[in-house]
Amino acid sequence: MDEYYMRQALAISEYATGRTSPNPLVGAVIVKDGRIVGQGWHRQAGTPHAEIHALTQAGDLAKDATIYVTLEPCSHHGRTGPCADALIAAGIKKTVVAMTDPNPLVAGNGLKKLKAAGIEVVEGVLAAEAAKQNEVFIKWISTGLPFGILKTAMSLDGKIAAYTGHSQWITGPAAREQVHKLRDTHDAILVGIGTVLADNPQLTARLPQGGKNPVRIIIDSLARTPLTANVVADKEAPTIIAVSQAAPVERIAALRNRGVEVLEIDSMQSGINLRQLFTVLGERRISSIFIEGGTRINAAVLNANLIDKVYAFIAPKIIGGQTAPSPVGGEGIPSVDQAISLEDVTTKNIGNDMLISGYITRREGRDVYRTCGRIGKG
């Protein structure tokens, strides 16, 4: 029955998808005498954790009960008190956890505290599922870098635009709505100055039921973003523009005067230092970045090893043209056996289009996910 109740906890934690950053998704279910007497999920950073919601619902029935929680109960004082202490005080008899917390402030200390209080602890129940659910949190808390997601939309012959540059729309309405749902669940969205100049995008989550707009990040070495651009003028979401030291000071000042945050990042031969930028953003508690760039940006983030997951939308259209752009530019690879490959690939039909998603093979963040997915097993 442990797996059954843990699946319940995993399912309810999903209610807060995209709302808990930089905290993880966590669900908790309290069971006594074969029935659920309390359940809860973490809703937002700075608010009570899943265990507290479940204990509140269970009340006195929590005494001598079993709690199933998708992540190790915390043992430290942050913006909320230690959940391990709350479980002990409530008289919980047994705690079943999916995985230990990779946060160095916890990292097994919560379980040690529970065991020291005489509470039976079972670890590793559906650990892989829990780790995948919190892949964004695990990457960020373990490396300090945001989880990088590369999204592309292309024709059947691999084109993201016609040779004239015209690109609206390659995919259909259902696929475009899915992209807005993805934007809604991530902390930030990143594009290059080329996309801003060509399309003047809003980079917001426009859903029928409303949504959470991500922070907008523009790679713009020379601060060429127009003051009339949507990402500057519409005030729908915060905008960060990453520039190099070569950007004219008057342009930087003009953007800052419009309420845009401008970050000066070191230069490299290929452009600004993207790893430095991601490090700065990670320090600002941005744990995931959804990248919708053009050919140059896509090549740059892949070459910098900053991508963990790929969403590729493919439309049943043929555009053709030797000069029509493909999703990833740059110099490319000299031989096919050096290609970047994906694993855990899934395919899904969305309207008339197809979505192929998967994880970059042999990458830092993915290795972290694998390690945490094994915690508590064997």
One Martini backbone bead per residue (centre of mass of N, CA, C, O) as a GRO file, in nm:
protein
  378
    1MET     BB    1   0.050   0.066  -0.009
    2ASP     BB    2   0.272   0.276  -0.032
    3GLU     BB    3   0.245   0.343  -0.336
    4TYR     BB    4  -0.043   0.440  -0.335
    5TYR     BB    5  -0.006   0.688  -0.140
    6MET     BB    6   0.227   0.818  -0.296
    7ARG     BB    7   0.063   0.879  -0.549
    8GLN     BB    8  -0.121   1.076  -0.409
    9ALA     BB    9   0.100   1.277  -0.331
   10LEU     BB   10   0.201   1.334  -0.618
   11ALA     BB   11  -0.068   1.436  -0.734
   12ILE     BB   12  -0.119   1.686  -0.540
   13SER     BB   13   0.147   1.840  -0.600
   14GLU     BB   14   0.059   1.931  -0.897
   15TYR     BB   15  -0.124   2.179  -0.824
   16ALA     BB   16   0.164   2.366  -0.800
   17THR     BB   17   0.258   2.404  -1.073
   18GLY     BB   18   0.468   2.687  -1.101
   19ARG     BB   19   0.437   2.807  -0.771
   20THR     BB   20   0.713   2.723  -0.578
   21SER     BB   21   0.932   2.886  -0.658
   22PRO     BB   22   1.230   2.743  -0.551
   23ASN     BB   23   1.061   2.527  -0.462
   24PRO     BB   24   0.923   2.235  -0.424
   25LEU     BB   25   0.729   1.973  -0.483
   26VAL     BB   26   0.471   1.881  -0.235
   27GLY     BB   27   0.329   1.586  -0.085
   28ALA     BB   28   0.067   1.482   0.161
   29VAL     BB   29  -0.030   1.177   0.346
   30ILE     BB   30  -0.265   1.068   0.591
   31VAL     BB   31  -0.279   0.749   0.766
   32LYS     BB   32  -0.561   0.569   0.931
   33ASP     BB   33  -0.694   0.274   0.936
   34GLY     BB   34  -0.705   0.281   0.602
   35ARG     BB   35  -0.734   0.606   0.600
   36ILE     BB   36  -0.773   0.926   0.499
   37VAL     BB   37  -0.710   1.226   0.722
   38GLY     BB   38  -0.481   1.376   0.543
   39GLN     BB   39  -0.395   1.657   0.321
   40GLY     BB   40  -0.121   1.809   0.120
   41TRP     BB   41   0.030   2.109  -0.029
   42HIS     BB   42   0.255   2.299  -0.171
   43ARG     BB   43   0.196   2.635  -0.293
   44GLN     BB   44   0.427   2.843  -0.175
   45ALA     BB   45   0.672   3.030  -0.114
   46GLY     BB   46   0.648   3.091   0.243
   47THR     BB   47   0.455   2.866   0.295
   48PRO     BB   48   0.319   2.607   0.399
   49HIS     BB   49   0.371   2.290   0.409
   50ALA     BB   50   0.240   1.991   0.339
   51GLU     BB   51   0.244   1.873   0.629
   52ILE     BB   52   0.079   2.100   0.763
   53HIS     BB   53  -0.180   2.066   0.606
   54ALA     BB   54  -0.224   1.768   0.688
   55LEU     BB   55  -0.227   1.809   0.997
   56THR     BB   56  -0.463   2.006   1.009
   57GLN     BB   57  -0.671   1.808   0.888
   58ALA     BB   58  -0.627   1.571   1.098
   59GLY     BB   59  -0.536   1.638   1.370
   60ASP     BB   60  -0.574   1.402   1.613
   61LEU     BB   61  -0.537   1.169   1.390
   62ALA     BB   62  -0.216   1.181   1.372
   63LYS     BB   63  -0.195   0.994   1.592
   64ASP     BB   64  -0.037   0.703   1.496
   65ALA     BB   65   0.028   0.772   1.209
   66THR     BB   66   0.078   0.788   0.854
   67ILE     BB   67   0.318   0.947   0.643
   68TYR     BB   68   0.316   1.071   0.308
   69VAL     BB   69   0.614   1.195   0.140
   70THR     BB   70   0.792   1.321  -0.141
   71LEU     BB   71   0.972   1.478   0.078
   72GLU     BB   72   1.176   1.546   0.302
   73PRO     BB   73   1.155   1.671   0.594
   74CYS     BB   74   1.229   1.945   0.739
   75SER     BB   75   1.502   2.083   0.984
   76HIS     BB   76   1.472   2.392   0.932
   77HIS     BB   77   1.492   2.742   0.945
   78GLY     BB   78   1.299   2.953   0.761
   79ARG     BB   79   1.000   3.077   0.666
   80THR     BB   80   0.964   2.809   0.815
   81GLY     BB   81   0.925   2.552   1.002
   82PRO     BB   82   0.995   2.242   1.105
   83CYS     BB   83   0.844   1.949   1.004
   84ALA     BB   84   0.966   1.739   1.190
   85ASP     BB   85   0.863   1.867   1.452
   86ALA     BB   86   0.560   1.848   1.381
   87LEU     BB   87   0.545   1.537   1.366
   88ILE     BB   88   0.634   1.481   1.651
   89ALA     BB   89   0.413   1.650   1.798
   90ALA     BB   90   0.168   1.478   1.657
   91GLY     BB   91   0.247   1.155   1.669
   92ILE     BB   92   0.387   1.022   1.454
   93LYS     BB   93   0.477   0.686   1.366
   94LYS     BB   94   0.510   0.710   1.037
   95THR     BB   95   0.751   0.759   0.763
   96VAL     BB   96   0.708   0.814   0.409
   97VAL     BB   97   0.954   0.847   0.153
   98ALA     BB   98   1.078   0.908  -0.158
   99MET     BB   99   1.299   1.147  -0.090
  100THR     BB  100   1.565   1.310  -0.037
  101ASP     BB  101   1.705   1.618   0.028
  102PRO     BB  102   1.936   1.812  -0.166
  103ASN     BB  103   1.941   2.011   0.044
  104PRO     BB  104   2.196   2.098   0.254
  105LEU     BB  105   1.995   2.180   0.499
  106VAL     BB  106   1.909   1.874   0.501
  107ALA     BB  107   2.024   1.597   0.391
  108GLY     BB  108   1.883   1.381   0.624
  109ASN     BB  109   1.810   1.537   0.894
  110GLY     BB  110   1.507   1.482   0.911
  111LEU     BB  111   1.528   1.171   0.943
  112LYS     BB  112   1.705   1.169   1.194
  113LYS     BB  113   1.503   1.313   1.377
  114LEU     BB  114   1.279   1.100   1.357
  115LYS     BB  115   1.440   0.855   1.458
  116ALA     BB  116   1.521   0.982   1.736
  117ALA     BB  117   1.195   0.988   1.809
  118GLY     BB  118   1.085   0.688   1.708
  119ILE     BB  119   1.032   0.701   1.406
  120GLU     BB  120   0.936   0.543   1.139
  121VAL     BB  121   1.141   0.489   0.839
  122VAL     BB  122   1.073   0.518   0.484
  123GLU     BB  123   1.258   0.479   0.185
  124GLY     BB  124   1.216   0.505  -0.175
  125VAL     BB  125   0.921   0.562  -0.262
  126LEU     BB  126   0.910   0.660  -0.572
  127ALA     BB  127   1.181   0.818  -0.640
  128ALA     BB  128   1.187   0.867  -0.947
  129GLU     BB  129   0.920   1.023  -0.965
  130ALA     BB  130   1.000   1.250  -0.769
  131ALA     BB  131   1.252   1.351  -0.923
  132LYS     BB  132   1.109   1.427  -1.185
  133GLN     BB  133   0.911   1.632  -1.063
  134ASN     BB  134   1.198   1.782  -0.934
  135GLU     BB  135   1.416   1.863  -1.155
  136VAL     BB  136   1.444   2.165  -1.116
  137PHE     BB  137   1.524   2.176  -0.818
  138ILE     BB  138   1.767   1.983  -0.830
  139LYS     BB  139   1.942   2.147  -1.019
  140TRP     BB  140   1.951   2.413  -0.857
  141ILE     BB  141   2.039   2.307  -0.565
  142SER     BB  142   2.303   2.145  -0.683
  143THR     BB  143   2.433   2.391  -0.893
  144GLY     BB  144   2.287   2.694  -0.931
  145LEU     BB  145   2.131   2.621  -1.190
  146PRO     BB  146   1.917   2.640  -1.423
  147PHE     BB  147   1.672   2.490  -1.586
  148GLY     BB  148   1.695   2.392  -1.927
  149ILE     BB  149   1.465   2.489  -2.195
  150LEU     BB  150   1.409   2.379  -2.527
  151LYS     BB  151   1.219   2.547  -2.778
  152THR     BB  152   1.062   2.427  -3.079
  153ALA     BB  153   0.941   2.522  -3.419
  154MET     BB  154   0.868   2.309  -3.701
  155SER     BB  155   0.896   2.163  -3.981
  156LEU     BB  156   0.932   1.867  -4.143
  157ASP     BB  157   1.213   2.009  -4.272
  158GLY     BB  158   1.343   2.200  -4.042
  159LYS     BB  159   1.180   2.483  -4.023
  160ILE     BB  160   1.131   2.825  -3.875
  161ALA     BB  161   1.133   2.954  -4.169
  162ALA     BB  162   1.142   3.135  -4.424
  163TYR     BB  163   1.363   3.294  -4.633
  164THR     BB  164   1.222   3.578  -4.543
  165GLY     BB  165   1.133   3.516  -4.215
  166HIS     BB  166   0.867   3.392  -4.215
  167SER     BB  167   0.666   3.234  -3.915
  168GLN     BB  168   0.349   3.299  -3.924
  169TRP     BB  169   0.235   2.986  -3.872
  170ILE     BB  170   0.355   2.672  -3.813
  171THR     BB  171   0.174   2.614  -3.590
  172GLY     BB  172  -0.099   2.551  -3.418
  173PRO     BB  173  -0.318   2.640  -3.170
  174ALA     BB  174  -0.260   2.400  -2.975
  175ALA     BB  175   0.048   2.436  -2.961
  176ARG     BB  176   0.048   2.732  -2.865
  177GLU     BB  177  -0.101   2.676  -2.600
  178GLN     BB  178   0.115   2.485  -2.485
  179VAL     BB  179   0.334   2.702  -2.463
  180HIS     BB  180   0.182   2.877  -2.256
  181LYS     BB  181   0.182   2.657  -2.038
  182LEU     BB  182   0.489   2.644  -2.013
  183ARG     BB  183   0.540   2.932  -1.933
  184ASP     BB  184   0.363   2.921  -1.668
  185THR     BB  185   0.586   2.697  -1.528
  186HIS     BB  186   0.813   2.918  -1.553
  187ASP     BB  187   1.031   3.167  -1.457
  188ALA     BB  188   1.165   3.194  -1.753
  189ILE     BB  189   1.231   3.377  -2.064
  190LEU     BB  190   1.433   3.326  -2.365
  191VAL     BB  191   1.592   3.562  -2.590
  192GLY     BB  192   1.689   3.733  -2.863
  193ILE     BB  193   1.726   4.021  -3.043
  194GLY     BB  194   1.622   3.905  -3.310
  195THR     BB  195   1.335   3.839  -3.209
  196VAL     BB  196   1.256   4.123  -3.123
  197LEU     BB  197   1.298   4.265  -3.404
  198ALA     BB  198   1.113   4.067  -3.579
  199ASP     BB  199   0.842   4.017  -3.359
  200ASN     BB  200   0.765   4.158  -3.099
  201PRO     BB  201   0.729   4.008  -2.835
  202GLN     BB  202   0.577   3.929  -2.518
  203LEU     BB  203   0.637   3.674  -2.336
  204THR     BB  204   0.361   3.537  -2.245
  205ALA     BB  205   0.080   3.390  -2.063
  206ARG     BB  206  -0.189   3.318  -2.283
  207LEU     BB  207  -0.470   3.229  -2.113
  208PRO     BB  208  -0.798   3.186  -2.057
  209GLN     BB  209  -0.738   3.157  -1.725
  210GLY     BB  210  -0.472   3.251  -1.715
  211GLY     BB  211  -0.139   3.355  -1.579
  212LYS     BB  212   0.213   3.319  -1.543
  213ASN     BB  213   0.458   3.536  -1.589
  214PRO     BB  214   0.759   3.544  -1.699
  215VAL     BB  215   1.064   3.626  -1.702
  216ARG     BB  216   1.235   3.845  -1.920
  217ILE     BB  217   1.504   3.745  -2.144
  218ILE     BB  218   1.763   3.935  -2.308
  219ILE     BB  219   1.992   3.897  -2.569
  220ASP     BB  220   2.193   4.215  -2.579
  221SER     BB  221   2.493   4.329  -2.626
  222LEU     BB  222   2.405   4.645  -2.751
  223ALA     BB  223   2.129   4.755  -2.664
  224ARG     BB  224   1.883   4.738  -2.911
  225THR     BB  225   1.632   4.761  -2.763
  226PRO     BB  226   1.344   4.895  -2.799
  227LEU     BB  227   1.138   5.113  -2.622
  228THR     BB  228   0.873   4.991  -2.790
  229ALA     BB  229   0.888   4.725  -2.693
  230ASN     BB  230   0.705   4.501  -2.527
  231VAL     BB  231   0.930   4.422  -2.308
  232VAL     BB  232   0.921   4.735  -2.216
  233ALA     BB  233   0.615   4.871  -2.242
  234ASP     BB  234   0.383   4.667  -2.110
  235LYS     BB  235   0.432   4.557  -1.803
  236GLU     BB  236   0.364   4.236  -1.772
  237ALA     BB  237   0.679   4.191  -1.707
  238PRO     BB  238   0.975   4.131  -1.624
  239THR     BB  239   1.292   4.272  -1.751
  240ILE     BB  240   1.595   4.126  -1.882
  241ILE     BB  241   1.907   4.265  -1.999
  242ALA     BB  242   2.182   4.128  -2.168
  243VAL     BB  243   2.502   4.270  -2.169
  244SER     BB  244   2.785   4.417  -2.273
  245GLN     BB  245   3.060   4.628  -2.255
  246ALA     BB  246   2.978   4.747  -2.554
  247ALA     BB  247   2.747   4.892  -2.451
  248PRO     BB  248   2.592   5.175  -2.456
  249VAL     BB  249   2.525   5.383  -2.194
  250GLU     BB  250   2.269   5.527  -2.309
  251ARG     BB  251   2.104   5.270  -2.357
  252ILE     BB  252   2.105   5.162  -2.074
  253ALA     BB  253   1.972   5.410  -1.942
  254ALA     BB  254   1.708   5.404  -2.106
  255LEU     BB  255   1.614   5.125  -2.006
  256ARG     BB  256   1.618   5.185  -1.702
  257ASN     BB  257   1.408   5.423  -1.723
  258ARG     BB  258   1.183   5.188  -1.814
  259GLY     BB  259   1.236   4.937  -1.595
  260VAL     BB  260   1.485   4.790  -1.684
  261GLU     BB  261   1.701   4.529  -1.642
  262VAL     BB  262   2.060   4.552  -1.650
  263LEU     BB  263   2.310   4.318  -1.751
  264GLU     BB  264   2.655   4.285  -1.714
  265ILE     BB  265   2.837   4.074  -1.931
  266ASP     BB  266   3.063   3.889  -2.033
  267SER     BB  267   3.271   3.828  -2.298
  268MET     BB  268   3.279   3.645  -2.602
  269GLN     BB  269   3.330   3.533  -2.912
  270SER     BB  270   3.006   3.438  -2.926
  271GLY     BB  271   2.949   3.638  -2.681
  272ILE     BB  272   2.800   3.609  -2.414
  273ASN     BB  273   2.819   3.469  -2.095
  274LEU     BB  274   2.592   3.230  -2.026
  275ARG     BB  275   2.691   3.099  -1.764
  276GLN     BB  276   2.702   3.357  -1.604
  277LEU     BB  277   2.407   3.429  -1.635
  278PHE     BB  278   2.289   3.170  -1.503
  279THR     BB  279   2.425   3.216  -1.232
  280VAL     BB  280   2.288   3.482  -1.164
  281LEU     BB  281   1.996   3.375  -1.186
  282GLY     BB  282   2.026   3.156  -0.969
  283GLU     BB  283   2.088   3.362  -0.737
  284ARG     BB  284   1.778   3.478  -0.798
  285ARG     BB  285   1.587   3.214  -0.799
  286ILE     BB  286   1.611   3.101  -1.086
  287SER     BB  287   1.520   2.762  -1.187
  288SER     BB  288   1.390   2.835  -1.480
  289ILE     BB  289   1.442   2.818  -1.849
  290PHE     BB  290   1.269   2.929  -2.135
  291ILE     BB  291   1.366   2.863  -2.470
  292GLU     BB  292   1.291   3.090  -2.772
  293GLY     BB  293   1.498   3.094  -2.991
  294GLY     BB  294   1.714   3.113  -3.227
  295THR     BB  295   1.977   2.982  -3.384
  296ARG     BB  296   2.198   3.118  -3.205
  297ILE     BB  297   2.090   3.068  -2.921
  298ASN     BB  298   2.055   2.762  -2.939
  299ALA     BB  299   2.353   2.702  -2.991
  300ALA     BB  300   2.472   2.841  -2.739
  301VAL     BB  301   2.326   2.672  -2.512
  302LEU     BB  302   2.430   2.401  -2.607
  303ASN     BB  303   2.739   2.463  -2.602
  304ALA     BB  304   2.709   2.546  -2.280
  305ASN     BB  305   2.546   2.327  -2.126
  306LEU     BB  306   2.219   2.447  -2.051
  307ILE     BB  307   2.059   2.191  -2.141
  308ASP     BB  308   1.802   1.944  -2.039
  309LYS     BB  309   1.546   2.014  -2.225
  310VAL     BB  310   1.318   1.917  -2.501
  311TYR     BB  311   1.091   2.098  -2.724
  312ALA     BB  312   0.945   1.961  -3.028
  313PHE     BB  313   0.767   2.113  -3.276
  314ILE     BB  314   0.580   1.947  -3.546
  315ALA     BB  315   0.484   2.026  -3.865
  316PRO     BB  316   0.284   1.928  -4.156
  317LYS     BB  317   0.528   2.087  -4.324
  318ILE     BB  318   0.672   2.236  -4.626
  319ILE     BB  319   0.920   2.481  -4.706
  320GLY     BB  320   1.206   2.510  -4.776
  321GLY     BB  321   1.517   2.607  -4.849
  322GLN     BB  322   1.851   2.674  -4.809
  323THR     BB  323   1.804   2.959  -4.630
  324ALA     BB  324   1.628   2.839  -4.438
  325PRO     BB  325   1.587   2.811  -4.114
  326SER     BB  326   1.697   2.643  -3.837
  327PRO     BB  327   1.703   2.588  -3.500
  328VAL     BB  328   2.026   2.529  -3.537
  329GLY     BB  329   2.317   2.678  -3.556
  330GLY     BB  330   2.618   2.740  -3.647
  331GLU     BB  331   2.864   2.512  -3.722
  332GLY     BB  332   2.848   2.244  -3.597
  333ILE     BB  333   2.906   1.915  -3.694
  334PRO     BB  334   3.125   1.683  -3.856
  335SER     BB  335   2.954   1.435  -3.725
  336VAL     BB  336   2.688   1.239  -3.638
  337ASP     BB  337   2.824   1.095  -3.380
  338GLN     BB  338   2.822   1.404  -3.235
  339ALA     BB  339   2.547   1.426  -3.160
  340ILE     BB  340   2.290   1.540  -2.988
  341SER     BB  341   2.110   1.357  -2.753
  342LEU     BB  342   1.817   1.181  -2.654
  343GLU     BB  343   1.617   1.094  -2.369
  344ASP     BB  344   1.322   1.002  -2.272
  345VAL     BB  345   1.126   0.983  -2.510
  346THR     BB  346   0.840   1.171  -2.630
  347THR     BB  347   0.512   1.151  -2.785
  348LYS     BB  348   0.268   1.403  -2.917
  349ASN     BB  349  -0.044   1.494  -3.008
  350ILE     BB  350  -0.122   1.840  -3.130
  351GLY     BB  351  -0.338   1.825  -3.316
  352ASN     BB  352  -0.150   1.839  -3.616
  353ASP     BB  353   0.081   1.809  -3.425
  354MET     BB  354   0.411   1.740  -3.288
  355LEU     BB  355   0.558   1.624  -2.977
  356ILE     BB  356   0.902   1.629  -2.885
  357SER     BB  357   1.053   1.487  -2.592
  358GLY     BB  358   1.361   1.543  -2.394
  359TYR     BB  359   1.685   1.452  -2.279
  360ILE     BB  360   1.992   1.530  -2.235
  361THR     BB  361   2.270   1.359  -2.285
  362ARG     BB  362   2.519   1.382  -2.067
  363ARG     BB  363   2.428   1.591  -1.838
  364GLU     BB  364   2.440   1.751  -1.553
  365GLY     BB  365   2.134   1.764  -1.472
  366ARG     BB  366   2.070   1.467  -1.546
  367ASP     BB  367   2.264   1.336  -1.342
  368VAL     BB  368   2.122   1.449  -1.096
  369TYR     BB  369   1.854   1.313  -1.143
  370ARG     BB  370   1.956   1.021  -1.126
  371THR     BB  371   2.071   1.029  -0.844
  372CYS     BB  372   1.806   1.115  -0.693
  373GLY     BB  373   1.634   0.870  -0.805
  374ARG     BB  374   1.814   0.660  -0.613
  375ILE     BB  375   1.731   0.746  -0.354
  376GLY     BB  376   1.672   0.475  -0.126
  377LYS     BB  377   1.811   0.258  -0.307
  378GLY     BB  378   1.987  -0.015  -0.177
   0.00000   0.00000   0.00000
